[in-house]
């Protein structure tokens, strides 16, 4: 790369290259992840060892919270790192990818030892999820750099479409494996396939051509950085309102970690059926990624997130009134559609701010979401244990509808507002 070229010219010159390799990274990662399916397969795996709803709910908690919570703690570091992809290459392999390679081996070695096997699973899945959280701000900021704002929707839509579309095939294979092999051998094979593909995705992301962008501001201490965060929230009331809606929406996710287990237990279904529901979820994601990506580029992410909240509510409503297990193909497909829209919220956050303060906004949004995501499944497990699954689903339904109302009438589209700059925040601080 010619270091004398202007920064924006380098971005434009390498846009096609970066688009291709980051699409390949995302699509192969999500294909591999379809063999884990933290919303479907992993809760079922845990349920083979324990009937504790709290432990089953911990899968969803770890998957969301351990990825989201650490992000604000790395934002200051990321803001002053000129090339973000180096974090993904140097730290990402050990922090995020390695535990998924160890998981199938540990599961195999601990066959016949339920307590150690369950402990090993939670340890390795926590390692992976927390490690992913430590590198997540760097990855999101890197994407914000190398993919222009007017192309981010189509980038994420196309990436997730490929990952989810191939993930449908993966989920079908996973369903066959879980039916074909006795427990835990089907799960071991699924875990091994997942580990292999996340390593392949790592090879793709390492090809990213990211020009360095040096900040004009001196690094600040951890204490100084944290003192700045309340100022950001006070200065940008619209962003604060958005964060409040995210709290409500993420609390509404308390039911999702239990949906697959509820369906199997309530209707007496075989384990392989869960893989089919996983495929339905991925089909919903695939189709709506193609819809929501271009829609976000043209009409804004706010509309997409409003639709995501409505789809989440509709999914829960159908689960409440289902008269046959086949209804749950639609339930999971709608859940996938909602996930497709919700995933774009990370791109929405980037529009609230200028590039100099982008990691801070990403970290604030995701860490707050992570804290709530940690609470929600545990609260959901408590509600399910005390008053049953229907009460849990009704609570989640009310929260999803409340999130829609708040997004619709309380949050303004940041595309039509001048965002605060890093200089303004520092002056206010």
C-alpha positions in Angstrom: 0.0 0.0 0.0 1.3 3.4 -1.0 1.7 5.3 2.3 1.7 8.7 0.4 -1.8 8.3 -0.8 -4.5 10.3 1.1 -6.4 8.3 3.7 -9.8 8.5 1.9 -8.2 7.5 -1.4 -6.8 4.4 0.2 -10.2 3.5 1.5 -11.8 3.8 -1.9 -8.9 2.0 -3.6 -9.2 -1.0 -1.3 -12.9 -1.0 -0.8 -13.6 -3.9 -3.2 -10.8 -6.0 -1.7 -12.0 -5.4 1.8 -15.6 -5.9 1.0 -14.8 -9.4 -0.5 -12.5 -10.6 2.3 -14.7 -9.3 5.1 -17.8 -10.9 3.5 -15.9 -14.2 3.3 -14.8 -13.7 7.0 -18.4 -13.1 8.2 -20.1 -15.7 6.0 -17.7 -18.6 7.0 -17.8 -17.6 10.7 -21.6 -17.7 10.7 -21.7 -20.9 8.8 -19.4 -22.5 11.5 -21.5 -21.0 14.2 -24.6 -22.7 12.8 -23.2 -25.9 14.2 -23.2 -24.3 17.7 -26.4 -22.3 17.4 -26.3 -20.7 20.9 -30.0 -20.1 20.8 -30.9 -23.6 19.9 -28.2 -26.4 20.0 -26.2 -25.3 23.0 -29.1 -25.0 25.4 -30.2 -28.5 24.4 -26.7 -29.8 25.0 -26.7 -28.3 28.5 -30.2 -29.8 29.1 -28.8 -33.3 28.7 -26.7 -32.7 31.8 -29.0 -30.7 34.0 -32.7 -29.8 34.3 -31.8 -26.5 35.9 -33.5 -23.6 34.0 -30.9 -21.2 35.4 -28.0 -23.2 34.0 -29.8 -23.5 30.7 -30.4 -19.8 30.7 -26.7 -19.2 31.3 -26.0 -20.2 27.7 -27.9 -17.2 26.4 -26.4 -15.0 29.1 -22.8 -15.9 28.3 -23.4 -15.7 24.6 -24.7 -12.1 24.8 -23.3 -10.6 28.0 -19.7 -11.9 27.7 -19.5 -10.6 24.2 -21.0 -7.2 24.9 -19.9 -6.2 28.5 -16.1 -6.0 27.9 -16.4 -3.6 25.0 -16.4 -0.3 26.9 -13.2 -1.5 28.7 -11.3 -1.7 25.4 -12.7 1.4 23.7 -10.0 3.8 24.9 -7.3 1.4 23.7 -9.0 1.0 20.3 -9.4 4.8 19.8 -5.7 5.2 19.9 -4.8 2.1 17.8 -4.1 3.3 14.2 -4.7 -0.2 12.6 -7.6 -2.1 14.2 -7.2 -5.3 12.3 -3.9 -6.0 14.1 -5.9 -6.5 17.2 -8.0 -9.1 15.4 -4.9 -10.9 14.1 -2.7 -10.7 17.2 -5.2 -11.1 20.1 -8.2 -12.6 18.3 -6.7 -16.0 17.6 -6.1 -16.9 21.2 -8.9 -15.0 22.8 -11.8 -15.9 20.5 -11.0 -18.8 18.2 -8.8 -21.2 20.2 -11.4 -22.3 22.8 -13.8 -23.4 20.0 -11.0 -25.7 18.8 -10.6 -27.2 22.3 -14.3 -27.6 22.9 -14.9 -30.8 20.9 -11.7 -32.4 22.3 -12.7 -31.6 25.8 -16.2 -32.9 25.3 -14.8 -36.2 23.9 -12.3 -36.7 26.7 -15.0 -36.2 29.3 -17.6 -38.6 28.0 -19.3 -40.3 30.9 -18.3 -37.5 33.3 -21.3 -35.2 33.4 -20.2 -32.6 35.9 -16.7 -32.1 34.5 -18.1 -32.0 31.0 -20.6 -29.4 31.9 -17.9 -27.3 33.7 -15.5 -27.6 30.7 -18.3 -26.5 28.4 -19.1 -23.4 30.4 -15.4 -22.5 30.9 -14.6 -22.8 27.1 -17.7 -21.1 25.9 -17.1 -18.3 28.4 -13.5 -18.0 27.2 -14.6 -17.7 23.6 -17.5 -15.3 24.3 -15.4 -13.0 26.6 -12.5 -13.1 24.2 -14.8 -12.1 21.3 -16.0 -9.2 23.4 -12.4 -8.0 24.0 -11.8 -7.7 20.3 -15.3 -6.7 19.2 -14.9 -2.9 19.3 -11.7 -3.2 17.2 -13.6 -5.3 14.6 -16.6 -2.9 14.5 -14.4 0.2 14.2 -12.3 -1.5 11.5 -15.5 -2.1 9.5 -16.6 1.5 10.1 -13.2 2.5 8.6 -12.9 0.3 5.5 -16.6 0.2 4.5 -18.1 3.6 3.6 -21.3 4.6 5.5 -23.5 4.4 2.4 -22.4 0.8 1.9 -22.5 -0.6 5.4 -26.1 -1.8 5.2 -25.6 -3.8 2.0 -22.3 -5.1 3.4 -23.8 -6.5 6.5 -27.0 -7.7 4.7 -25.0 -9.6 2.1 -22.5 -11.0 4.6 -25.2 -12.2 6.9 -27.2 -13.5 4.0 -24.3 -15.7 2.9 -23.5 -16.8 6.4 -27.2 -17.6 7.2 -27.9 -19.2 3.8 -25.0 -21.6 4.1 -25.9 -21.9 7.8 -29.3 -23.4 6.8 -27.3 -26.2 5.2 -25.2 -26.4 8.3 -28.2 -26.5 10.5 -29.7 -29.3 8.4 -26.4 -31.3 8.7 -26.4 -30.6 12.5 -29.9 -31.9 12.7 -28.9 -35.1 10.9 -25.8 -35.5 13.1 -27.8 -35.1 16.3 -30.3 -37.7 15.1 -27.7 -40.1 13.6 -25.3 -40.3 16.6 -26.1 -40.9 20.2 -25.4 -38.2 22.8 -22.8 -36.7 23.0 -21.2 -37.8 19.7 -23.4 -35.7 17.5 -22.6 -32.7 19.5 -18.9 -33.4 19.4 -18.9 -33.5 15.6 -20.9 -30.3 15.4 -18.4 -28.6 17.8 -15.5 -29.8 15.7 -17.0 -28.4 12.4 -17.6 -25.0 14.2 -14.0 -24.8 15.3 -12.6 -25.5 11.9 -14.7 -22.8 10.2 -14.0 -20.1 12.7 -10.3 -20.6 11.9 -11.0 -20.4 8.2 -12.8 -17.1 8.8 -9.7 -15.8 10.8 -7.6 -16.4 7.7 -9.9 -14.2 5.6 -10.1 -11.3 8.1 -6.3 -11.3 8.2 -6.3 -10.2 4.6 -8.0 -6.8 5.4 -6.2 -3.8 4.0 -6.7 -1.1 6.6 -4.8 2.2 6.3 -3.6 3.6 9.6 -5.6 6.5 11.1 -3.7 8.4 13.7 -5.8 10.3 16.4 -4.9 13.9 16.9 -5.5 13.6 20.7 -3.2 12.5 23.4 -4.0 9.2 25.1 -5.8 9.6 28.4 -5.7 7.4 31.5 -8.4 4.9 32.2 -9.7 7.1 35.0 -9.8 10.2 32.7 -11.5 8.2 30.0 -14.2 6.9 32.4 -14.8 10.5 33.7 -15.7 11.4 30.0 -18.4 8.8 29.6 -21.2 10.6 31.7 -20.5 13.7 29.6 -21.1 11.8 26.4 -24.5 10.6 27.7 -25.4 14.1 28.9 -24.3 15.8 25.8 -26.1 13.5 23.4 -29.6 13.0 24.8 -30.8 11.3 21.7 -28.2 8.6 22.1 -29.1 8.3 25.7 -32.7 7.7 24.7 -31.6 5.1 22.2 -29.7 3.3 24.9 -32.8 3.2 27.1 -34.8 1.6 24.3 -32.0 -1.0 24.0 -32.3 -1.8 27.7 -36.0 -2.6 27.2 -35.5 -4.5 24.0 -32.7 -6.7 25.5 -34.8 -7.4 28.6 -37.4 -8.7 26.1 -34.8 -11.2 25.0 -35.2 -13.1 28.3 -37.3 -15.8 26.6 -35.1 -16.8 23.7 -32.7 -19.0 25.5 -35.6 -21.2 26.6 -37.6 -21.4 23.4 -35.9 -24.4 21.9 -35.9 -26.4 25.2 -39.6 -25.5 25.8 -40.5 -26.6 22.4 -38.8 -30.0 22.7 -40.0 -30.7 26.2 -43.6 -29.5 25.7 -44.1 -31.4 22.5 -41.9 -34.4 23.2 -39.8 -33.9 20.1 -36.4 -35.6 19.3 -33.2 -33.6 19.5 -32.8 -33.5 15.8 -35.9 -31.3 15.5 -34.0 -28.5 17.2 -31.6 -28.5 14.2 -34.6 -28.1 11.9 -35.8 -25.1 14.0 -32.3 -23.7 13.8 -32.5 -24.0 10.0 -35.8 -22.1 10.1 -34.2 -19.3 12.2 -31.4 -19.0 9.7 -33.8 -18.9 6.8 -35.6 -16.0 8.4 -32.2 -14.3 9.0 -31.1 -14.9 5.5 -34.2 -13.5 3.8 -34.4 -10.5 6.0 -30.7 -9.7 5.8 -31.3 -9.1 2.1 -34.3 -6.9 2.9 -33.0 -5.0 5.9 -29.5 -4.2 4.6 -30.5 -2.1 1.5 -33.5 -0.7 3.5 -31.1 0.6 6.1 -28.9 2.3 3.5 -32.0 4.0 1.9 -34.3 4.7 4.8 -32.1 4.5 7.9 -31.4 1.9 10.6 -34.1 3.3 12.9 -36.9 1.9 10.7 -35.2 -1.4 10.6 -34.9 -1.6 14.4 -38.5 -0.7 14.8 -39.5 -3.6 12.4 -37.1 -5.9 14.4 -39.0 -5.2 17.6 -42.4 -5.9 16.0 -41.1 -9.2 14.5 -39.8 -10.2 17.9 -43.2 -9.5 19.5 -45.0 -11.5 16.7 -42.7 -14.4 17.2 -43.4 -14.6 20.9 -47.1 -14.2 20.3 -47.2 -17.2 18.0 -45.2 -19.3 20.5 -47.8 -18.5 23.1 -50.7 -19.6 20.9 -49.1 -22.5 19.0 -51.4 -25.4 18.5 -48.9 -27.7 16.8 -45.1 -28.1 16.9 -45.0 -27.2 13.2 -46.0 -23.6 14.2 -42.5 -23.3 15.7 -40.9 -23.3 12.2 -42.6 -19.9 11.7 -41.8 -18.8 15.3 -38.1 -19.4 14.7 -38.1 -17.9 11.2 -39.6 -14.7 12.7 -37.1 -14.8 15.4 -34.4 -15.0 12.8 -35.9 -12.0 10.9 -35.8 -10.0 14.2 -32.2 -11.0 14.8 -31.3 -9.8 11.2 -32.7 -6.3 12.0 -31.3 -6.2 15.6 -27.8 -7.1 14.4 -27.7 -3.9 12.4 -28.0 -1.8 15.6 -24.2 -1.8 15.8 -24.2 0.1 12.5 -26.9 2.4 13.8 -24.7 3.4 16.7 -22.0 4.6 14.4 -24.3 7.2 13.0 -24.7 8.9 16.3 -21.1 10.2 16.4 -18.0 11.3 14.4 -15.1 8.8 13.8 -12.9 10.2 16.5 -15.3 9.0 19.3 -16.8 6.0 17.5 -15.2 3.3 19.7 -16.6 5.0 22.8 -20.2 5.0 21.4 -19.8 1.4 20.3 -18.5 0.4 23.7 -21.2 2.3 25.6 -24.0 0.8 23.6 -22.7 -2.8 23.6 -21.6 -2.9 27.2 -24.9 -1.6 28.4 -26.7 -4.2 26.2 -24.4 -6.8 27.6 -25.2 -6.0 31.2 -28.9 -6.3 30.4 -28.3 -9.5 28.4 -26.6 -11.0 31.4 -29.6 -10.2 33.6 -32.4 -11.1 31.2 -31.8 -14.9 30.8 -31.3 -15.3 34.5 -34.5 -13.3 35.2 -36.2 -15.4 32.5 -35.1 -18.6 34.2 -36.4 -17.4 37.5 -39.8 -16.4 36.0 -40.0 -19.8 34.2 -39.2 -21.7 37.4 -41.7 -19.8 39.5 -44.7 -19.3 37.3 -43.9 -21.2 34.1 -43.0 -20.6 30.4 -46.3 -18.9 29.4 -45.7 -16.1 31.9 -42.1 -15.7 30.7 -43.3 -15.4 27.1 -46.0 -12.8 28.0 -43.4 -10.7 29.9 -41.1 -10.8 26.8 -44.0 -9.9 24.5 -44.8 -6.7 26.6 -41.2 -5.6 26.6 -40.8 -6.1 22.9 -43.8 -3.9 22.2 -42.6 -1.3 24.6 -39.3 -1.2 22.8 -41.1 -0.5 19.5 -43.1 2.3 21.0 -40.0 3.9 22.5 -38.0 3.6 19.3 -40.8 5.0 17.2 -41.7 8.1 19.2 -38.7 8.8 21.5 -35.6 8.3 19.4 -34.8 10.6 16.4 -32.9 9.4 13.4 -29.3 10.5 13.9 -28.9 11.0 10.1 -30.8 14.2 10.5 -28.9 15.5 13.5 -25.4 17.0 13.8 -23.5 14.5 16.0 -21.2 15.7 18.8 -17.5 15.6 18.1 -14.7 14.4 20.3 -13.6 18.0 20.8 -17.1 19.0 22.1 -17.2 16.2 24.5 -13.7 17.0 25.9 -14.6 20.7 26.3 -17.8 19.7 28.1 -15.8 17.4 30.4 
